[in-house]
Amino acid sequence: MAVAYHEPMLPVPHRVRRMTWETDDTFTMELVAAGGGGITSFAPGQFNMLYVFGVGEAAISMSGSPSNPETLLHTTRAVGSVTKALASLHPGQLIGVRGPYGVSWPVDEAEGRDIVIITGGIGLAPLRPLIYTLIEQRERFGNITILFGARTPDEILFRDEIEQWRRRFDMDVLITVDRASRDWRGRLGVVTTLIPQSPFDPKNSIAYVCGPEVMMYFTLEALEKRGMPRERVFVSMERNMKCGLGFCGHCQLGPKFVCKDGPVFRWTEVASLLDIREI
Amino acid sequence: MEQEQEQPIERMLRGHDFTDGLSDGHVARLASMASLQTFHADERVLKAGERADRCYLIQEGQIAIEIYHPTRGGVPIQTLGEGKVLGWSWLVKPYRWTFDAMTYTFTRAIVLDGVRLREAMEADPEFGYPLAMRFMEVCAERVSHSRLQMIDMFDPH
């Protein structure tokens, strides 16, 4: 994957153009380069290091369209010191951006196959650029199915966009939530419950999975039960990334650096590593 | 007349995920204990504490399993749709439903007579064992899904 930066450790100033709150604790930042040197291209699944001056950096996936790399979208949840500082920014303020980094979702490998995207919670954000790409190149693929799980109906990310995707005639979008009152008339249960009935042919499909590690683990089990070969399942891993370049070792997962060798991995590359609790 | 009614149900049973891999003879035997039932949205299907004497193989629609809470009313836990099985309390003592179930949408299901089925499974282990294992799989899957819901995996804290 081509990487569009010149000095990898030097943050490029970007200005916050817009802040959109997606849920109570999750927001999308729209960033534009304040001068020159902005990102000119990125691939779905890659991330940037966002630097809040005086606070620190955090690795955040791109959540916008790769067709419009000049406007960077990052969707994240305000949970740590950096993401809380990001959440408090207002349009016009500056942050530093390094990137794009990491291995992207393999799009070409999906050509001619059914595609199933399985995600939960904030995990939809790193997959949204992929979904944009698949829609733009729709004729290259078989059935496209998106299975999305959220904690509650109020925590469904990108709700308006999901509704647009559901209205399309060329893809299936199934939603479930873990908790809800009777007011919610949709599906109730974990996202893995959607897998058995989904319209994809496991013999000729590719799966892209992103969410909490425990969700991915049980998702992969359900995919295997459905007959999906492990080598056609891709996951996006999350570890504490610092340098983004595979130098510092903060994001090491056994012999892998998640920032450089990932965050997207073929399931066969990391399955055995995830069974080792010590790493 | 009876045979004419049984044939379509047998075909429907064969098309349901629950019978996948069952022998033709076993499916035919199940069909002899089966009937069809439809529900409108918001109809009660099961009520906790009542006698459990049937099992539903859902063909279409959504049914919510609920627990009744004195102040919150019916609290939905899970929904079940096409291809799923609702109800296994007819198989274990004291044969009483442990949850409520309500339809969310129009629902069509194959209903198995739980009392006749239990008796047939007990009398003929060659018929009963594979079925018991299937119901065991249903229970195991339900427990696994409930555990995942309990750990609240999308909570960042």
Boltz contact constraints between the chains, C-beta under 6 A:
constraints:
  - contact:
      token1: [A, 77]
      token2: [B, 156]
      max_distance: 6.0
  - contact:
      token1: [A, 79]
      token2: [B, 156]
      max_distance: 6.0
  - contact:
      token1: [A, 120]
      token2: [B, 154]
      max_distance: 6.0
  - contact:
      token1: [A, 121]
      token2: [B, 154]
      max_distance: 6.0
  - contact:
      token1: [A, 151]
      token2: [B, 154]
      max_distance: 6.0
  - contact:
      token1: [A, 178]
      token2: [B, 149]
      max_distance: 6.0
  - contact:
      token1: [A, 185]
      token2: [B, 104]
      max_distance: 6.0
  - contact:
      token1: [A, 187]
      token2: [B, 79]
      max_distance: 6.0
  - contact:
      token1: [A, 188]
      token2: [B, 76]
      max_distance: 6.0
  - contact:
      token1: [A, 188]
      token2: [B, 78]
      max_distance: 6.0
  - contact:
      token1: [A, 188]
      token2: [B, 79]
      max_distance: 6.0
  - contact:
      token1: [A, 189]
      token2: [B, 78]
      max_distance: 6.0
  - contact:
      token1: [A, 189]
      token2: [B, 145]
      max_distance: 6.0
  - contact:
      token1: [A, 190]
      token2: [B, 145]
      max_distance: 6.0
  - contact:
      token1: [A, 190]
      token2: [B, 148]
      max_distance: 6.0
  - contact:
      token1: [A, 190]
      token2: [B, 149]
      max_distance: 6.0
  - contact:
      token1: [A, 193]
      token2: [B, 145]
      max_distance: 6.0
  - contact:
      token1: [A, 197]
      token2: [B, 83]
      max_distance: 6.0
  - contact:
      token1: [A, 212]
      token2: [B, 153]
      max_distance: 6.0
  - contact:
      token1: [A, 214]
      token2: [B, 153]
      max_distance: 6.0
  - contact:
      token1: [A, 215]
      token2: [B, 153]
      max_distance: 6.0
